[in-house]
Amino acid sequence: MPKMKSNSGAKKRFKVTATGRLKRQKAYHSHILTKKAQKRKRNLRQSTMTSSADEARMKRLIST
Protein backbone atom coordinates (compact mmCIF):
# COMPACT_ATOMS: atom_id res chain seq x y z
CA MET A 1 0.00 0.00 0.00
CA PRO A 2 1.43 3.44 -0.89
CA LYS A 3 2.34 6.07 1.65
CA MET A 4 -0.31 8.55 2.78
CA LYS A 5 0.18 12.07 1.48
CA SER A 6 0.17 15.07 3.78
CA ASN A 7 -2.23 17.90 2.92
CA SER A 8 -0.28 20.56 1.00
CA GLY A 9 -2.73 23.33 1.91
CA ALA A 10 -2.46 22.53 5.61
CA LYS A 11 1.35 22.42 5.43
CA LYS A 12 1.37 25.99 4.14
CA ARG A 13 -1.13 27.31 6.71
CA PHE A 14 0.06 25.80 10.00
CA LYS A 15 3.38 25.79 11.83
CA VAL A 16 4.14 23.47 14.73
CA THR A 17 5.57 25.27 17.77
CA ALA A 18 8.31 23.90 20.04
CA THR A 19 5.67 22.68 22.52
CA GLY A 20 3.72 20.89 19.76
CA ARG A 21 0.83 23.34 19.41
CA LEU A 22 -0.23 24.64 15.99
CA LYS A 23 0.17 28.29 15.05
CA ARG A 24 -2.07 29.88 12.43
CA GLN A 25 -2.88 33.25 10.89
CA LYS A 26 -6.25 34.91 11.39
CA ALA A 27 -8.81 35.13 8.60
CA TYR A 28 -10.60 38.21 7.14
CA HIS A 29 -7.45 40.22 6.42
CA SER A 30 -7.10 39.70 2.67
CA HIS A 31 -9.65 42.01 1.04
CA ILE A 32 -12.49 44.51 1.66
CA LEU A 33 -10.36 46.25 4.27
CA THR A 34 -11.86 49.73 3.86
CA LYS A 35 -14.91 49.06 6.02
CA LYS A 36 -12.92 47.37 8.80
CA ALA A 37 -11.66 49.43 11.72
CA GLN A 38 -7.92 50.07 12.05
CA LYS A 39 -7.85 48.31 15.43
CA ARG A 40 -9.54 45.24 13.95
CA LYS A 41 -7.09 45.08 11.02
CA ARG A 42 -4.14 45.51 13.38
CA ASN A 43 -5.35 42.61 15.55
CA LEU A 44 -5.87 40.42 12.48
CA ARG A 45 -2.13 40.68 11.74
CA GLN A 46 -1.29 38.74 14.91
CA SER A 47 -0.91 34.98 14.71
CA THR A 48 -2.80 32.74 17.10
CA MET A 49 -3.01 29.12 18.19
CA THR A 50 -5.35 26.56 16.66
CA SER A 51 -8.31 25.55 18.82
CA SER A 52 -7.62 22.48 20.95
CA ALA A 53 -10.77 20.87 19.51
CA ASP A 54 -9.32 21.06 15.96
CA GLU A 55 -5.67 20.47 16.81
CA ALA A 56 -5.65 16.66 16.44
CA ARG A 57 -7.30 16.83 12.99
CA MET A 58 -4.89 19.50 11.76
CA LYS A 59 -1.83 17.59 12.98
CA ARG A 60 -3.05 14.50 11.14
CA LEU A 61 -3.32 16.53 7.90
CA ILE A 62 0.23 17.81 8.26
CA SER A 63 2.02 14.66 9.38
CA THR A 64 0.61 11.85 7.21
Kinemage of the C-alpha trace (Angstrom):
@kinemage 1
@onewidth
@group {chain A} dominant
@subgroup {mainchain}
@vectorlist {calphas} color= white
{ca met a 1} P 0.000 0.000 0.000
{ca pro a 2} L 1.433 3.439 -0.889
{ca lys a 3} L 2.344 6.070 1.654
{ca met a 4} L -0.312 8.555 2.784
{ca lys a 5} L 0.184 12.075 1.477
{ca ser a 6} L 0.171 15.074 3.781
{ca asn a 7} L -2.226 17.899 2.924
{ca ser a 8} L -0.282 20.561 0.999
{ca gly a 9} L -2.728 23.333 1.910
{ca ala a 10} L -2.460 22.528 5.614
{ca lys a 11} L 1.348 22.416 5.432
{ca lys a 12} L 1.365 25.988 4.137
{ca arg a 13} L -1.128 27.307 6.706
{ca phe a 14} L 0.055 25.799 10.002
{ca lys a 15} L 3.380 25.788 11.827
{ca val a 16} L 4.136 23.465 14.732
{ca thr a 17} L 5.565 25.268 17.772
{ca ala a 18} L 8.306 23.895 20.038
{ca thr a 19} L 5.671 22.682 22.517
{ca gly a 20} L 3.722 20.893 19.765
{ca arg a 21} L 0.833 23.342 19.407
{ca leu a 22} L -0.234 24.644 15.986
{ca lys a 23} L 0.172 28.288 15.052
{ca arg a 24} L -2.069 29.883 12.431
{ca gln a 25} L -2.877 33.254 10.889
{ca lys a 26} L -6.249 34.911 11.394
{ca ala a 27} L -8.806 35.133 8.597
{ca tyr a 28} L -10.604 38.211 7.135
{ca his a 29} L -7.455 40.223 6.422
{ca ser a 30} L -7.100 39.697 2.671
{ca his a 31} L -9.647 42.013 1.036
{ca ile a 32} L -12.495 44.507 1.664
{ca leu a 33} L -10.361 46.251 4.266
{ca thr a 34} L -11.862 49.729 3.860
{ca lys a 35} L -14.908 49.057 6.018
{ca lys a 36} L -12.918 47.369 8.805
{ca ala a 37} L -11.657 49.433 11.719
{ca gln a 38} L -7.917 50.066 12.054
{ca lys a 39} L -7.854 48.310 15.430
{ca arg a 40} L -9.538 45.242 13.946
{ca lys a 41} L -7.093 45.083 11.023
{ca arg a 42} L -4.142 45.510 13.379
{ca asn a 43} L -5.354 42.612 15.554
{ca leu a 44} L -5.869 40.416 12.475
{ca arg a 45} L -2.129 40.679 11.742
{ca gln a 46} L -1.294 38.735 14.906
{ca ser a 47} L -0.908 34.980 14.711
{ca thr a 48} L -2.798 32.735 17.097
{ca met a 49} L -3.009 29.117 18.190
{ca thr a 50} L -5.348 26.559 16.663
{ca ser a 51} L -8.314 25.552 18.815
{ca ser a 52} L -7.617 22.481 20.951
{ca ala a 53} L -10.766 20.867 19.506
{ca asp a 54} L -9.321 21.063 15.965
{ca glu a 55} L -5.672 20.467 16.806
{ca ala a 56} L -5.654 16.660 16.435
{ca arg a 57} L -7.299 16.829 12.995
{ca met a 58} L -4.894 19.500 11.756
{ca lys a 59} L -1.829 17.586 12.982
{ca arg a 60} L -3.048 14.499 11.137
{ca leu a 61} L -3.325 16.528 7.905
{ca ile a 62} L 0.229 17.811 8.264
{ca ser a 63} L 2.019 14.657 9.385
{ca thr a 64} L 0.615 11.850 7.209
